[in-house]
Amino acid sequence: MAREKQLDVGFRECPNQCSHNGVCFDGECMCEAGYSGVDCAVVEVGNDSCQNDCGAFGGTKTARGRCWLGKCFCYPGFQGSDCTEVLKLPCPTDDDLGVCSGSGECHYGK
């Protein structure tokens, strides 16, 4: 009589639930960008890890965004993967209660 081989279909847990910074697959963590290690607990953060320092170009210009986990989060008025694209935000017109009510200048749509 031939013996059948049973497949192990049990759930294999990951260490420390991948620190909630990755996805568990067959007992191993697949870390999100910006994290590493067997349990995704090592944070790889720093302004130098973002493209063009989010528009600061190594400190030669004012940053146009904030670097977090290797990704730029752009300030209002800027866009793109490195925040170097200027985003023209519309300012209120005279039809919309006047341009800053005649009491200032419009910046970043406000």
C-alpha positions in Angstrom: 0.0 0.0 0.0 1.4 3.3 -1.1 1.6 6.1 1.5 0.4 9.5 0.5 2.6 12.5 1.3 0.9 15.2 3.2 1.4 18.8 2.3 2.2 21.2 5.2 -0.5 23.8 4.8 0.1 25.3 8.3 0.5 29.0 8.8 4.1 30.0 9.5 4.2 33.2 11.6 6.8 35.9 11.0 9.0 37.4 13.6 7.5 40.3 15.5 4.7 40.4 12.9 7.2 42.2 10.6 7.0 45.1 13.1 4.0 46.2 11.0 6.4 47.4 8.4 6.1 44.6 5.9 4.1 41.6 4.7 4.5 38.1 6.1 4.8 35.4 3.5 5.5 31.8 4.5 7.3 32.8 7.7 9.5 35.5 6.1 9.0 39.3 6.1 8.9 41.2 2.9 9.7 44.7 4.1 8.2 47.9 2.8 10.5 50.6 1.3 12.5 52.2 4.0 12.6 49.2 6.3 14.9 46.1 6.5 15.9 43.3 8.8 14.4 39.9 9.4 11.5 41.5 11.2 11.5 44.9 9.2 12.5 46.7 12.4 15.5 48.5 11.0 14.5 51.9 9.7 16.5 53.3 6.9 15.6 57.0 7.1 17.5 60.2 6.2 17.4 63.2 4.0 20.3 61.8 1.9 18.1 58.9 0.9 15.7 61.0 -1.1 16.1 62.0 -4.7 17.8 65.5 -4.8 17.1 65.9 -1.1 13.5 66.8 -2.0 14.6 69.8 -4.0 17.3 71.0 -1.6 20.1 69.6 -3.9 22.5 68.9 -1.1 21.7 72.0 0.9 22.3 74.5 -2.0 18.6 75.4 -2.1 15.7 75.4 0.3 14.0 72.0 0.5 10.6 71.9 -1.3 9.4 68.8 0.7 10.2 66.5 3.6 12.0 63.2 3.2 10.5 60.3 5.1 11.5 56.7 4.5 13.1 57.4 1.2 10.1 59.3 -0.2 9.5 63.0 -0.7 6.4 64.5 0.7 6.1 67.9 -1.1 5.2 71.2 0.4 2.2 73.1 -1.0 3.1 74.4 -4.4 5.5 71.7 -5.4 5.1 68.2 -6.8 7.0 65.3 -8.4 9.1 62.5 -7.0 11.7 65.0 -5.8 9.4 68.1 -5.3 11.2 70.1 -8.1 8.1 70.7 -10.2 6.3 73.9 -9.4 2.6 73.4 -9.0 0.6 76.5 -9.9 -2.2 76.8 -7.4 -5.0 79.1 -8.4 -5.6 82.2 -6.2 -9.0 83.6 -5.6 -10.1 86.1 -8.2 -12.1 89.3 -7.8 -15.2 87.3 -8.5 -14.4 85.1 -5.5 -14.4 87.9 -2.9 -11.3 89.7 -4.3 -7.7 88.8 -4.5 -6.8 88.5 -0.8 -9.4 91.2 -0.3 -6.8 93.7 -1.6 -4.9 93.3 1.7 -2.0 91.0 0.7 -0.5 88.6 -1.8 -1.6 85.2 -2.8 0.9 82.3 -2.1 0.2 78.7 -2.7 -3.5 79.3 -3.5 -4.2 81.2 -0.3 
